[in-house]
Amino acid sequence: MVWGAVSFYNKTKLAFLDGRQDSLKYQDTLRTYLLSAMQELNELTPSGPAVFQQDNASIHRSRSTMAWLESMPWSTMPWPAKSPDLNPIENVWGVLARKVYANGRQFDNKAQLKAQILQSWAEIDQEYLSTLVEGMPTRMAQVILCRGQSIDK
């Protein structure tokens, strides 16, 4: 499993996660990869402190994870259930997968796959990420107009 985060201004390093994840492992991933990215983001954001957004996976919404997030110097955006249309990272994962497996590329081992994932992540343009984040208000308005139903991207 791979974890990463993006914003209007930056993206995190990727975390390669082995085995089944639980709340404590997730919090460790956030501590290791998100904390410094959020600190950097707060320095880059002229409009005020950055806000963290995650989906409603059980390890993301557990009491211990929510308590950990509440102790951080940023706020966490409440997120509606079953809302992949809104989540910019889902678009990013799609782009990453297309880059990794471009032209039917296959890999002989995990090391080759990991190297290609890292290269492809580095190739994802910040301007594209900024556009995704900038489109959030429009996406939210579309979902409201569709009364919570799926929207066209």
Secondary structure in CASP SS format (residue, H / E / C, confidence):
PFRMAT SS
TARGET T0000
AUTHOR 0000-0000-0000
METHOD secondary structure of the structure
MODEL  1
M C 1.00
V E 1.00
W E 1.00
G C 1.00
A C 1.00
V E 1.00
S C 1.00
F C 1.00
Y C 1.00
N C 1.00
K E 1.00
T C 1.00
K C 1.00
L C 1.00
A E 1.00
F E 1.00
L C 1.00
D C 1.00
G C 1.00
R C 1.00
Q C 1.00
D C 1.00
S H 1.00
L H 1.00
K H 1.00
Y H 1.00
Q H 1.00
D H 1.00
T H 1.00
L H 1.00
R H 1.00
T H 1.00
Y H 1.00
L H 1.00
L H 1.00
S H 1.00
A H 1.00
M H 1.00
Q H 1.00
E H 1.00
L H 1.00
N H 1.00
E H 1.00
L H 1.00
T C 1.00
P C 1.00
S C 1.00
G C 1.00
P C 1.00
A C 1.00
V E 1.00
F E 1.00
Q C 1.00
Q C 1.00
D C 1.00
N C 1.00
A C 1.00
S H 1.00
I H 1.00
H H 1.00
R H 1.00
S C 1.00
R H 1.00
S H 1.00
T H 1.00
M H 1.00
A H 1.00
W H 1.00
L H 1.00
E H 1.00
S C 1.00
M C 1.00
P C 1.00
W C 1.00
S E 1.00
T E 1.00
M C 1.00
P C 1.00
W C 1.00
P C 1.00
A C 1.00
K C 1.00
S C 1.00
P C 1.00
D C 1.00
L C 1.00
N C 1.00
P H 1.00
I H 1.00
E H 1.00
N H 1.00
V H 1.00
W H 1.00
G H 1.00
V H 1.00
L H 1.00
A H 1.00
R H 1.00
K H 1.00
V H 1.00
Y C 1.00
A H 1.00
N H 1.00
G H 1.00
R C 1.00
Q C 1.00
F C 1.00
D C 1.00
N C 1.00
K H 1.00
A H 1.00
Q H 1.00
L H 1.00
K H 1.00
A H 1.00
Q H 1.00
I H 1.00
L H 1.00
Q H 1.00
S H 1.00
W H 1.00
A H 1.00
E H 1.00
I C 1.00
D C 1.00
Q H 1.00
E H 1.00
Y H 1.00
L H 1.00
S H 1.00
T H 1.00
L H 1.00
V H 1.00
E H 1.00
G C 1.00
M H 1.00
P H 1.00
T H 1.00
R H 1.00
M H 1.00
A H 1.00
Q H 1.00
V H 1.00
I H 1.00
L H 1.00
C C 1.00
R C 1.00
G C 1.00
Q C 1.00
S C 1.00
I C 1.00
D C 1.00
K C 1.00
END
